Amino acid sequence: MVVIGLLVGMTACGSGSGDDDGPATPKVSINVRSCTISSGTEYVASELKEVTVSYNNVVAVSPSANITLNDVKCSAKSSSKTSMDVVISLPALEEGKTYTLTIPEGAIVSKEDNSIHAPAYSVTFTTKEGVKPISNEATELAKRLGWGWNLGNHFDTSSEEDGKHPQWGYWDKATPTQALYTNLKKAGASTVRICVTWGNYQNTETWAIEADYMAEVKQNVEWAEAAGLNVILNSHHDEYWLKIKEAANNNIINDAIKNRIEKTWKQIAETFKDKGDFLFFETFNELQDGQWGWGDNRTDGGKQYRTLNEWNQLVVNTIRATGGKNATRWIGVPGYASSPVFVLEDSFVLPNDPANHIMVSVHFYDPNTFTLTPENGDGKSEWGHTAAAGKFQDGSNEEHVVETFQKLQEKFIAKNIPVYIGEYGCVMHKSDRSNLFRNYYLEYVCRAAHTYNMPLCIWDNNSAGGGNEHHGYFDHSNGAYLNSLEQLVQTMIKAATSNDASYTLESVYNKAPK
């Protein structure tokens, strides 16, 4: 090991007379080179557990050291990685508070000569404010919607052609029954999101929806109602005719699409206008130009965003005009691609609504390399602060979840505008270790959603097994558990709904897989 600044001039250059009156040998100088925290910086209280102070020489911690954080004594030790580092363990920190870490002179000494002391050192920092309790209509609605479930790959099945039924039937190959919804309620679900593609069942001249199809959708809504569930009913894979890029660039195309939007939603609204407030409408699902937010929307001067705002307003107006319970029914509206990124931008404009009952709809699958496509070449098998290097997606761990949800709360929920996560999820992975991280991810996202007052609905496509596209939790015909996932489902429900003050994001964080 090379030790910087050890004693120099071991043999003094005297006059040659043999006396000891030559120049004194200089001593080691010990100074701080760096510290892992900086003065004036704000940190997340739950994430700051220790501080490492690096010196310019090999050092040791004096047995009598009195290193303190706001007068609370801290333990310290030389790092096992290099004896030029001192690791100081911090007590639990409070949110929104100022702290000063003080290392007095004499606390750190030279390992070679403990009579040589490092000078005093201190650093002052703050911790971020915690989540402030919010109590308004938006938070009450979040409690009511709670944890929800998607009837995915059933009515949202699409042939991508007007008036042409999907050739092979519904994608989930299921026949829902009353038992499905009864068992969902029994499991602890509060809400079901029934995703519907309407265009395959419309007359291409009048855009009338086939009566048998409407009746089948209505039957499922009524089964959910009978089970005591809330229902979110939407327009799902109709994006094949909701061509937002073309409409944004051509008024004739836009007018034709708006005509169809109005006729379609008028039929839906008329069919359900007498249903109680257990029923919610959602205008659209993940509308975008095929590039998932990385396409022409970034270069067209906001045309596509303005078009979606216009369409959302049109649906709200159409629903309200049908009267009945629709006059005040809650309506969810998405931003571009249903992404939190775009609803947080100024380009997203909430519809005007005389009833003041508009909700913001977002989806959350970040990072998709872990949640949706782990089997792809860029797929990831782990997630979170304990994930191994190279096995997680950079910038998408716990801090990304918290930052995203906190921003949604600040922009909308704190202003009494509800936000709900209409879809979230993570496929079953193929290894036991990867599924430990999957379980951790799902629990953390659910607890974060609860912390920031957002209900959420798990995506379920009735697919058992593991790998890409395997999102099965309940059998879509009868509500029996798939993949032996009862424990995971119950964990998610607890995370999304529990008011236990000791069950926090930090407590979930501390249980991450090792």
TAZI-V768822 format. One record per residue. N is the residue number from 1. RES is the residue in three letters. D_FIRST is the distance of its C-alpha to the first C-alpha in Angstrom with 1 decimal. Layout:
{{N & RES & D_FIRST} {N & RES & D_FIRST}}
//
This chain:
{{1 & MET & 0.0} {2 & VAL & 3.8} {3 & VAL & 6.2} {4 & ILE & 9.5} {5 & GLY & 12.6} {6 & LEU & 12.0} {7 & LEU & 15.2} {8 & VAL & 16.7} {9 & GLY & 19.7} {10 & MET & 19.1} {11 & THR & 22.5} {12 & ALA & 25.1} {13 & CYS & 27.5} {14 & GLY & 30.7} {15 & SER & 34.3} {16 & GLY & 34.1} {17 & SER & 36.6} {18 & GLY & 34.2} {19 & ASP & 34.6} {20 & ASP & 31.9} {21 & ASP & 33.2} {22 & GLY & 30.6} {23 & PRO & 28.5} {24 & ALA & 26.2} {25 & THR & 22.5} {26 & PRO & 21.2} {27 & LYS & 19.3} {28 & VAL & 16.4} {29 & SER & 17.9} {30 & ILE & 17.2} {31 & ASN & 18.8} {32 & VAL & 19.2} {33 & ARG & 18.0} {34 & SER & 19.9} {35 & CYS & 22.0} {36 & THR & 23.4} {37 & ILE & 26.9} {38 & SER & 28.7} {39 & SER & 31.5} {40 & GLY & 34.9} {41 & THR & 34.0} {42 & GLU & 36.0} {43 & TYR & 34.6} {44 & VAL & 36.3} {45 & ALA & 36.5} {46 & SER & 36.2} {47 & GLU & 33.1} {48 & LEU & 30.9} {49 & LYS & 29.5} {50 & GLU & 26.2} {51 & VAL & 24.2} {52 & THR & 20.5} {53 & VAL & 19.5} {54 & SER & 16.2} {55 & TYR & 15.1} {56 & ASN & 13.3} {57 & ASN & 11.2} {58 & VAL & 10.0} {59 & VAL & 13.6} {60 & ALA & 16.0} {61 & VAL & 19.6} {62 & SER & 22.2} {63 & PRO & 24.7} {64 & SER & 27.5} {65 & ALA & 26.2} {66 & ASN & 29.2} {67 & ILE & 27.9} {68 & THR & 31.1} {69 & LEU & 32.6} {70 & ASN & 36.1} {71 & ASP & 36.2} {72 & VAL & 35.2} {73 & LYS & 32.2} {74 & CYS & 29.2} {75 & SER & 26.7} {76 & ALA & 22.9} {77 & LYS & 19.7} {78 & SER & 16.0} {79 & SER & 15.2} {80 & SER & 14.3} {81 & LYS & 12.5} {82 & THR & 10.1} {83 & SER & 10.6} {84 & MET & 11.2} {85 & ASP & 14.4} {86 & VAL & 17.6} {87 & VAL & 20.2} {88 & ILE & 23.7} {89 & SER & 26.6} {90 & LEU & 29.8} {91 & PRO & 33.4} {92 & ALA & 35.9} {93 & LEU & 36.7} {94 & GLU & 40.3} {95 & GLU & 41.5} {96 & GLY & 42.6} {97 & LYS & 40.9} {98 & THR & 38.8} {99 & TYR & 35.7} {100 & THR & 33.5} {101 & LEU & 30.1} {102 & THR & 29.5} {103 & ILE & 26.4} {104 & PRO & 27.8} {105 & GLU & 26.2} {106 & GLY & 24.7} {107 & ALA & 23.8} {108 & ILE & 20.1} {109 & VAL & 18.5} {110 & SER & 15.4} {111 & LYS & 13.6} {112 & GLU & 13.5} {113 & ASP & 17.1} {114 & ASN & 19.4} {115 & SER & 22.0} {116 & ILE & 20.1} {117 & HIS & 21.3} {118 & ALA & 20.8} {119 & PRO & 24.1} {120 & ALA & 26.5} {121 & TYR & 26.1} {122 & SER & 28.7} {123 & VAL & 29.5} {124 & THR & 33.0} {125 & PHE & 34.0} {126 & THR & 37.0} {127 & THR & 37.8} {128 & LYS & 40.3} {129 & GLU & 43.9} {130 & GLY & 44.8} {131 & VAL & 47.7} {132 & LYS & 50.9} {133 & PRO & 53.8} {134 & ILE & 56.4} {135 & SER & 59.9} {136 & ASN & 62.4} {137 & GLU & 64.5} {138 & ALA & 61.5} {139 & THR & 59.5} {140 & GLU & 62.6} {141 & LEU & 63.1} {142 & ALA & 59.6} {143 & LYS & 60.3} {144 & ARG & 63.5} {145 & LEU & 62.0} {146 & GLY & 59.1} {147 & TRP & 57.5} {148 & GLY & 59.4} {149 & TRP & 59.7} {150 & ASN & 60.7} {151 & LEU & 63.5} {152 & GLY & 61.6} {153 & ASN & 62.9} {154 & HIS & 66.5} {155 & PHE & 68.7} {156 & ASP & 66.0} {157 & THR & 66.6} {158 & SER & 67.7} {159 & SER & 69.6} {160 & GLU & 68.7} {161 & GLU & 72.4} {162 & ASP & 75.1} {163 & GLY & 77.6} {164 & LYS & 76.1} {165 & HIS & 74.9} {166 & PRO & 71.7} {167 & GLN & 73.0} {168 & TRP & 71.1} {169 & GLY & 71.5} {170 & TYR & 68.8} {171 & TRP & 65.2} {172 & ASP & 64.4} {173 & LYS & 67.4} {174 & ALA & 68.3} {175 & THR & 71.5} {176 & PRO & 70.6} {177 & THR & 72.9} {178 & GLN & 73.5} {179 & ALA & 71.3} {180 & LEU & 68.2} {181 & TYR & 68.5} {182 & THR & 69.6} {183 & ASN & 66.5} {184 & LEU & 64.2} {185 & LYS & 65.7} {186 & LYS & 65.4} {187 & ALA & 61.7} {188 & GLY & 61.1} {189 & ALA & 61.4} {190 & SER & 63.2} {191 & THR & 63.5} {192 & VAL & 64.1} {193 & ARG & 63.6} {194 & ILE & 66.3} {195 & CYS & 65.4} {196 & VAL & 68.4} {197 & THR & 69.0} {198 & TRP & 72.6} {199 & GLY & 73.3} {200 & ASN & 73.9} {201 & TYR & 76.8} {202 & GLN & 78.5} {203 & ASN & 81.7} {204 & THR & 80.8} {205 & GLU & 83.9} {206 & THR & 83.8} {207 & TRP & 80.3} {208 & ALA & 81.9} {209 & ILE & 79.6} {210 & GLU & 81.2} {211 & ALA & 82.8} {212 & ASP & 81.5} {213 & TYR & 77.9} {214 & MET & 78.2} {215 & ALA & 79.8} {216 & GLU & 77.0} {217 & VAL & 74.4} {218 & LYS & 76.5} {219 & GLN & 76.9} {220 & ASN & 73.1} {221 & VAL & 73.0} {222 & GLU & 75.7} {223 & TRP & 74.1} {224 & ALA & 71.0} {225 & GLU & 73.3} {226 & ALA & 75.0} {227 & ALA & 71.7} {228 & GLY & 70.9} {229 & LEU & 68.1} {230 & ASN & 67.5} {231 & VAL & 67.8} {232 & ILE & 66.2} {233 & LEU & 68.3} {234 & ASN & 67.2} {235 & SER & 67.7} {236 & HIS & 64.9} {237 & HIS & 64.8} {238 & ASP & 67.6} {239 & GLU & 65.2} {240 & TYR & 66.7} {241 & TRP & 69.6} {242 & LEU & 67.9} {243 & LYS & 66.6} {244 & ILE & 64.8} {245 & LYS & 63.7} {246 & GLU & 67.3} {247 & ALA & 68.8} {248 & ALA & 66.5} {249 & ASN & 67.8} {250 & ASN & 71.4} {251 & ASN & 73.8} {252 & ILE & 76.3} {253 & ILE & 73.7} {254 & ASN & 72.5} {255 & ASP & 76.0} {256 & ALA & 76.7} {257 & ILE & 73.6} {258 & LYS & 74.4} {259 & ASN & 77.9} {260 & ARG & 76.5} {261 & ILE & 73.9} {262 & GLU & 76.7} {263 & LYS & 79.1} {264 & THR & 76.4} {265 & TRP & 75.2} {266 & LYS & 78.8} {267 & GLN & 79.6} {268 & ILE & 76.6} {269 & ALA & 77.2} {270 & GLU & 80.9} {271 & THR & 80.3} {272 & PHE & 78.0} {273 & LYS & 79.4} {274 & ASP & 80.9} {275 & LYS & 77.8} {276 & GLY & 76.2} {277 & ASP & 73.0} {278 & PHE & 71.0} {279 & LEU & 71.1} {280 & PHE & 68.7} {281 & PHE & 68.9} {282 & GLU & 66.0} {283 & THR & 67.0} {284 & PHE & 64.7} {285 & ASN & 61.6} {286 & GLU & 58.6} {287 & LEU & 60.8} {288 & GLN & 58.9} {289 & ASP & 59.5} {290 & GLY & 57.7} {291 & GLN & 54.3} {292 & TRP & 53.2} {293 & GLY & 52.6} {294 & TRP & 51.1} {295 & GLY & 54.4} {296 & ASP & 57.1} {297 & ASN & 56.8} {298 & ARG & 54.0} {299 & THR & 56.0} {300 & ASP & 59.6} {301 & GLY & 59.7} {302 & GLY & 59.9} {303 & LYS & 63.1} {304 & GLN & 62.0} {305 & TYR & 60.8} {306 & ARG & 64.1} {307 & THR & 66.0} {308 & LEU & 64.3} {309 & ASN & 65.1} {310 & GLU & 68.7} {311 & TRP & 68.9} {312 & ASN & 67.5} {313 & GLN & 70.1} {314 & LEU & 72.8} {315 & VAL & 72.0} {316 & VAL & 72.0} {317 & ASN & 75.3} {318 & THR & 76.8} {319 & ILE & 75.8} {320 & ARG & 77.0} {321 & ALA & 80.4} {322 & THR & 81.3} {323 & GLY & 81.7} {324 & GLY & 81.8} {325 & LYS & 78.5} {326 & ASN & 76.8} {327 & ALA & 77.7} {328 & THR & 74.8} {329 & ARG & 72.7} {330 & TRP & 68.9} {331 & ILE & 67.8} {332 & GLY & 64.2} {333 & VAL & 63.2} {334 & PRO & 60.1} {335 & GLY & 58.2} {336 & TYR & 57.4} {337 & ALA & 56.1} {338 & SER & 56.1} {339 & SER & 52.6} {340 & PRO & 51.2} {341 & VAL & 49.8} {342 & PHE & 53.4} {343 & VAL & 55.1} {344 & LEU & 52.5} {345 & GLU & 53.6} {346 & ASP & 56.6} {347 & SER & 58.3} {348 & PHE & 59.1} {349 & VAL & 62.3} {350 & LEU & 63.9} {351 & PRO & 67.5} {352 & ASN & 70.2} {353 & ASP & 71.6} {354 & PRO & 74.6} {355 & ALA & 73.5} {356 & ASN & 70.0} {357 & HIS & 68.7} {358 & ILE & 66.1} {359 & MET & 62.8} {360 & VAL & 59.8} {361 & SER & 58.7} {362 & VAL & 55.2} {363 & HIS & 53.4} {364 & PHE & 49.8} {365 & TYR & 48.0} {366 & ASP & 44.6} {367 & PRO & 42.6} {368 & ASN & 45.1} {369 & THR & 42.6} {370 & PHE & 42.0} {371 & THR & 45.5} {372 & LEU & 47.8} {373 & THR & 46.3} {374 & PRO & 43.5} {375 & GLU & 44.9} {376 & ASN & 44.7} {377 & GLY & 42.0} {378 & ASP & 40.3} {379 & GLY & 41.0} {380 & LYS & 38.5} {381 & SER & 38.4} {382 & GLU & 36.7} {383 & TRP & 36.9} {384 & GLY & 35.4} {385 & HIS & 32.1} {386 & THR & 31.2} {387 & ALA & 32.0} {388 & ALA & 29.4} {389 & ALA & 28.0} {390 & GLY & 30.6} {391 & LYS & 33.3} {392 & PHE & 34.6} {393 & GLN & 36.2} {394 & ASP & 34.1} {395 & GLY & 35.8} {396 & SER & 38.3} {397 & ASN & 37.0} {398 & GLU & 38.2} {399 & GLU & 37.8} {400 & HIS & 40.1} {401 & VAL & 42.8} {402 & VAL & 42.8} {403 & GLU & 42.8} {404 & THR & 45.7} {405 & PHE & 47.8} {406 & GLN & 47.3} {407 & LYS & 48.5} {408 & LEU & 51.6} {409 & GLN & 52.4} {410 & GLU & 52.1} {411 & LYS & 54.3} {412 & PHE & 56.9} {413 & ILE & 57.0} {414 & ALA & 56.6} {415 & LYS & 59.6} {416 & ASN & 61.6} {417 & ILE & 61.2} {418 & PRO & 60.2} {419 & VAL & 57.5} {420 & TYR & 57.4} {421 & ILE & 55.0} {422 & GLY & 57.7} {423 & GLU & 55.2} {424 & TYR & 51.8} {425 & GLY & 50.3} {426 & CYS & 47.9} {427 & VAL & 49.0} {428 & MET & 48.5} {429 & HIS & 45.4} {430 & LYS & 45.5} {431 & SER & 42.6} {432 & ASP & 42.5} {433 & ARG & 38.9} {434 & SER & 40.0} {435 & ASN & 43.1} {436 & LEU & 41.0} {437 & PHE & 39.6} {438 & ARG & 43.1} {439 & ASN & 44.5} {440 & TYR & 41.8} {441 & TYR & 42.6} {442 & LEU & 46.3} {443 & GLU & 46.0} {444 & TYR & 43.8} {445 & VAL & 46.1} {446 & CYS & 49.1} {447 & ARG & 47.7} {448 & ALA & 46.6} {449 & ALA & 50.2} {450 & HIS & 51.7} {451 & THR & 49.4} {452 & TYR & 50.6} {453 & ASN & 54.2} {454 & MET & 54.7} {455 & PRO & 56.5} {456 & LEU & 55.4} {457 & CYS & 56.9} {458 & ILE & 55.0} {459 & TRP & 55.8} {460 & ASP & 57.6} {461 & ASN & 59.0} {462 & ASN & 60.2} {463 & SER & 57.8} {464 & ALA & 56.4} {465 & GLY & 53.4} {466 & GLY & 50.1} {467 & GLY & 48.8} {468 & ASN & 49.8} {469 & GLU & 53.1} {470 & HIS & 53.1} {471 & HIS & 53.9} {472 & GLY & 56.3} {473 & TYR & 56.7} {474 & PHE & 60.4} {475 & ASP & 63.2} {476 & HIS & 65.2} {477 & SER & 68.5} {478 & ASN & 68.3} {479 & GLY & 65.2} {480 & ALA & 63.7} {481 & TYR & 59.9} {482 & LEU & 58.2} {483 & ASN & 54.9} {484 & SER & 55.0} {485 & LEU & 53.7} {486 & GLU & 55.6} {487 & GLN & 52.6} {488 & LEU & 50.7} {489 & VAL & 53.9} {490 & GLN & 54.3} {491 & THR & 50.7} {492 & MET & 51.3} {493 & ILE & 54.6} {494 & LYS & 53.1} {495 & ALA & 50.2} {496 & ALA & 52.8} {497 & THR & 55.3} {498 & SER & 54.1} {499 & ASN & 54.4} {500 & ASP & 52.3} {501 & ALA & 50.3} {502 & SER & 47.4} {503 & TYR & 47.1} {504 & THR & 45.0} {505 & LEU & 42.8} {506 & GLU & 39.9} {507 & SER & 41.1} {508 & VAL & 41.4} {509 & TYR & 38.0} {510 & ASN & 36.5} {511 & LYS & 38.2} {512 & ALA & 36.6} {513 & PRO & 35.9} {514 & LYS & 32.4}}
//
